[in-house]
Structures are given as structure tokens and as C-alpha cells.
Amino acid sequence: MLSTTTMPMLKTYPKSINLDRAKLAAAIDALNDCAQACTACADACLSEDMVAELTKCVRTNLDCADICTTTARVLSRHTGYDANISRTLLEACATACKSCGDECAGHADKHEHCRICADACRACEQACRDLLATIS
């Protein structure tokens, strides 16, 4: 995996963080990767000749990208941390990633961008679930 600024930024936070920093960094990175993959996949779907058959895929991609982006942003803030908000967002994100991963997997045999996106969604869903398991 490429080096990111996520962990260095987490290490500079001057107060304690009530989450496992390694799992938090992994989740933030997976969320950002997934949002990018979903955005690019939606755009690629729009360029396909059979775009009408990919309407649900585009919609699912855009929903997943928005949810991942929001979740990553909230998880990047720690002052006044609220576990209930983080938990709810991670649950919503895992649901969106599962839905998008399933939708993209259905097109993966015809469209490489859908295969790549499905893989990113699966990885993000797992990272969200891994972090969720540490939130009390």
C-alpha cells in the first residue's frame, strides 16, 4: 500500500484518541480509497456504451463514495469525540460498501473498473467492521 499521511497525522494529535490508532488509520485510508474508486467507477460507467444497464451501479457508486468521504472526515476529527456518531457512520458505511461491492461484482466480468471498485468496497467494508469491533 502507498504511504499516506493518515498515521503521521494521527501521531501528531496532542491528546489521547479513544480508538486503536492503527485500525483507525487503516479505516480512514480504506474509506478514502473506496470513495475514489467509487467515484471513478461511476464516471467510467457513464462512459460505457451500455450506460442504461449501469444506472443502479452509478447510483450505488455515488452513494457509497459520499458515505465513505463523510465517514473518513468524521473519523479524522477527535476533539469532542462521540462514539455513537462514529459507530453509526461505520455501520452505514459497511452497509453501503457491501451494497456497492455486490452491485459492482455483478458487472466485474464485463467491466474491469467494476472489478476494481468491488475489491475496494470489500476492503473498506472489512476495515469499517474491524474498527467497529474496537468501539465500546
Secondary structure as UniProt FT lines:
FT   HELIX           6..12
FT   HELIX           21..47
FT   TURN            49..50
FT   HELIX           51..54
FT   HELIX           55..75
FT   TURN            79..80
FT   HELIX           83..105
FT   TURN            106..110
FT   HELIX           112..132
FT   TURN            133..134
//
